[in-house]
């Protein structure tokens, strides 16, 4: 695993991942799960923003895309961080937000940002389970006339067939991390702690 990805995994585990032996957490589908992932604390952390922007930019820099975005608000920090990194690297990848519903006043736009029909975009989101929000974003972007060429997710929960449903619409799908990655990290951390506790402690002073 590359260095930035390892740093992001550690930060996500610290700020965004919770586990309970009993399934206490209710998902958007209504099903309960022992795993809870809330990426917002990580995405709004300065280090998290920098890591996410770098990782996503490196995955799309050779695609000749015009924009990156998704459904507000899960996609917003990812898109903005990526767009900023692209500017720092001498590229101009725009960020955009897709409203959950078109606003009922003014221009009644659903897509915010300077995107134009015909431009190529990457759809991003923080977490997928069923994939419904990403599918909604893909359809909204295509209705606007954008060409969705890739989907990038911060964490794939690997449940409810979300990835497979998205790939039916956009085959070029990639998740930066998965629930399995977080589980393995947690297991390794616990094993490391146990090994540390089982080591005999050195005496404070040399024995005579």
Residue pairs with C-beta under 8 A, 6 or more apart in sequence:
1 9
4 51
4 54
4 55
5 55
5 176
5 177
7 47
7 51
8 42
8 48
8 51
8 52
8 55
8 176
8 177
9 177
9 181
9 182
9 185
10 185
11 42
11 45
11 47
11 48
11 51
12 37
12 39
12 42
12 48
12 154
12 155
12 177
12 182
13 182
13 185
13 186
13 189
15 41
15 42
15 45
15 48
16 37
16 38
16 39
16 40
16 41
16 42
16 155
17 35
17 36
17 37
17 182
17 186
18 25
18 35
18 36
18 37
18 38
19 34
19 35
19 36
19 183
19 186
20 34
20 36
21 34
22 34
23 32
23 33
23 34
24 32
24 34
24 36
25 32
25 33
25 34
25 35
25 36
26 32
26 33
27 33
27 129
28 129
28 130
28 132
29 129
29 130
29 160
31 160
33 159
35 157
35 179
35 182
35 183
37 127
37 155
37 157
37 179
37 182
39 74
39 126
39 127
39 154
39 155
40 74
40 77
40 126
41 48
42 48
42 52
43 49
43 52
43 77
43 78
43 81
43 126
43 154
44 77
49 77
49 81
50 81
50 85
52 77
52 78
52 81
52 82
52 154
52 176
53 78
53 81
53 82
53 84
53 85
54 85
55 176
56 68
56 78
56 81
56 82
56 85
56 122
56 124
56 152
56 176
57 82
57 85
57 86
57 89
57 91
57 93
59 150
59 152
59 174
60 68
60 82
60 93
60 122
60 150
60 152
61 86
61 89
61 91
63 120
63 122
63 149
63 150
64 120
65 93
65 120
65 121
65 122
65 149
65 150
66 93
66 94
66 115
66 116
66 119
66 120
66 121
67 93
67 94
67 95
67 96
67 113
67 115
67 119
67 120
67 121
67 122
67 146
68 78
68 79
68 82
68 83
68 93
68 94
68 95
68 96
68 121
68 122
68 123
68 124
69 75
69 76
69 79
69 95
69 96
69 97
69 98
69 111
69 113
69 115
69 121
69 123
69 124
69 137
69 141
70 76
70 78
70 79
70 97
70 98
70 123
70 124
70 125
70 133
70 134
70 137
71 97
71 98
71 100
71 125
71 133
71 134
71 136
71 137
71 140
72 97
72 98
72 99
72 100
74 125
74 126
74 127
74 133
75 97
75 98
75 123
75 124
75 125
75 126
75 137
76 95
76 97
77 126
78 124
78 125
78 126
78 152
78 154
79 95
79 96
79 97
79 124
80 95
82 93
82 95
82 124
83 93
83 94
83 95
86 92
86 93
94 113
94 114
94 115
95 113
96 111
96 112
96 113
96 114
96 115
96 121
97 111
97 112
97 113
98 110
98 111
98 112
98 136
98 137
98 140
98 141
99 109
99 110
99 111
99 112
101 110
102 108
102 109
102 110
103 109
103 110
110 140
110 144
111 140
111 141
111 144
111 146
115 121
115 144
115 146
116 145
117 144
117 145
117 146
118 145
118 146
118 147
119 146
119 147
120 146
120 147
120 149
121 141
121 146
121 147
121 148
121 149
122 148
122 149
122 150
122 151
122 152
123 134
123 137
123 138
123 141
123 148
123 150
123 151
123 152
123 170
124 151
124 152
124 153
124 154
125 133
125 134
125 137
125 151
125 153
125 154
126 153
126 154
126 155
127 153
127 154
127 155
127 156
127 157
128 134
128 153
128 155
128 156
128 157
128 162
128 163
128 166
128 175
129 157
129 159
129 160
129 162
130 160
130 161
130 162
130 165
131 160
131 161
131 162
131 163
131 165
131 166
134 151
134 153
134 162
134 166
135 165
135 166
135 169
138 148
138 151
138 166
138 169
138 170
141 148
142 148
148 169
148 170
149 170
149 172
150 170
150 172
150 173
150 174
151 166
151 170
151 172
151 173
151 174
152 173
152 174
152 175
152 176
153 173
153 174
153 175
153 176
154 175
154 176
154 177
155 175
155 176
155 177
155 178
155 179
155 182
156 162
156 163
156 175
156 177
156 178
156 179
157 178
157 179
158 178
158 179
158 180
159 179
163 173
163 175
166 173
167 173
